[in-house]
Amino acid sequence: MSRVRLAAAAGTLLIVVACLLPCGPIGDYIGNAMPYQDPTDKMLEQQAAQAVAIEHQLAIRASIAGVLVVLGLAALIYARRRRPSRKTDPEN
C-alpha cells in the first residue's frame, strides 16, 4: 500500500472515529437527564453530580475529537496533494 493510499485511509478513519467519539457521553447525558418519578433530595443531588461528570467527560471527548478531525484532514490533504496526476500516468 502506498503512502498516499495509507494517508487517505488513515485520514478517513480518523474523521469517522472523531465523529463517533462524543456519542457515548451524549447518550449518557440524555439518559441521566430523564427525571425520576418522586425523587428524593439525595437522588437529585446524585443526578446533578452525574450530570456534571458526564459534561466534563463530553468536553474532554469533544476536544479529543477536534484534534482527531484536524489530524484526519491533514492526512487527507497530504494524500490529495501527493497523489499522482493523470498527466504523468503512463497508461493514458
C-alpha positions in Angstrom: 0.0 0.0 0.0 1.4 3.3 -1.0 1.8 6.2 1.4 -0.8 8.2 -0.4 -3.5 5.5 0.0 -2.4 4.9 3.6 -2.8 8.6 4.4 -6.2 8.7 2.7 -7.4 5.6 4.6 -6.0 6.9 7.9 -7.5 10.3 7.4 -10.9 8.9 6.7 -10.7 6.6 9.7 -9.6 9.4 12.0 -12.6 11.6 10.9 -15.1 8.7 11.4 -13.7 8.0 14.9 -13.8 11.7 15.7 -17.5 11.7 14.8 -18.3 8.7 16.9 -16.2 9.6 20.0 -18.7 12.0 21.6 -21.7 9.7 21.1 -21.2 7.8 24.3 -21.4 10.7 26.7 -24.2 12.3 24.8 -26.3 9.1 25.3 -25.3 9.0 28.9 -26.3 12.7 29.4 -29.7 12.1 27.7 -30.3 9.0 29.9 -29.3 10.9 33.0 -31.5 13.9 32.2 -34.7 11.8 32.4 -36.4 12.9 35.6 -37.1 10.4 38.4 -40.7 9.8 39.5 -41.0 11.0 43.1 -37.3 11.7 43.6 -35.7 12.3 47.0 -33.2 15.1 47.7 -30.4 12.5 47.7 -31.4 11.2 44.3 -31.5 14.8 42.9 -28.0 15.6 44.3 -26.7 12.3 42.8 -28.2 13.1 39.4 -26.7 16.6 39.4 -23.3 15.2 40.3 -23.6 12.6 37.5 -24.6 15.4 35.0 -21.5 17.4 35.9 -19.3 14.4 35.5 -20.9 13.5 32.1 -20.5 17.1 30.9 -16.8 17.0 31.9 -16.3 13.7 30.0 -18.1 15.1 27.0 -15.9 18.2 27.0 -12.8 16.0 27.1 -14.0 13.7 24.3 -15.1 16.7 22.2 -11.6 18.2 22.4 -10.0 14.9 21.5 -12.4 14.6 18.6 -11.4 18.1 17.4 -7.7 17.0 17.4 -8.6 13.8 15.5 -10.5 15.8 12.9 -7.5 18.1 12.4 -5.2 15.1 12.0 -7.6 13.4 9.7 -8.0 16.5 7.5 -4.2 16.9 7.4 -3.8 13.3 6.3 -6.4 13.7 3.6 -4.8 17.0 2.4 -1.5 15.2 2.3 -3.0 12.3 0.2 -4.7 14.7 -2.1 -1.5 16.7 -2.8 0.8 13.7 -3.2 -1.4 11.6 -5.4 0.0 11.1 -8.9 -1.6 13.3 -11.6 -3.3 11.8 -14.6 -0.9 13.6 -16.9 2.0 11.7 -15.7 0.2 8.3 -15.8 1.9 6.2 -18.5 -1.3 4.3 -19.3 -3.1 7.4 -20.7 
